[in-house]
Amino acid sequence: MFFASTIYITLVIARYATLAKLIRDSRANIENDKLKFNNQDEYSFHLSHYEKRLKLLRYTLYLSLFAGIALCASLLFLLMKFAIISSLIFGLYLVLVLAALVTLVYELAVSFEALTEHLEIMRGWKDKF
């Protein structure tokens, strides 16, 4: 479980870093007039999806970090021969990991929705070529 938690936290941090770079690059491109939006609705769509994804990744990261702490505490109490407390904390760990997985799946769904919108826009450009 320790390895799985570490890999999961690393995955979430990588998704956060990718989103952070995307937001920074988008901002720079807008400031330098390299990125233009067709209308206010398109800009609002992108902004709301960035906000949603950032919030969900924040929740996912917090839940997974607290789950990692709970897992360590569970092992510590098990080593101290407090099996009942260790079991309860391990149960808390499982609930936190489950909640983190749910928020990650929801974040992925929001990401897929944004990618689908990008594909629709690109399909509309096929007449230009």
Protein Blocks (a to p, Z undefined) as FASTA:
>chain_A
ZZmmmmmmmmmmmmmmmmmmmmmmmmmmmmnopaccfblklmmmmmmmmmmmmmmmmmmm
mmmmmmmmmmmmmmmmmmnopaklmmmmmmmmmmmmmmmmmmmmmmmmmmmmmmmmmmmm
mmmmmmmZZ
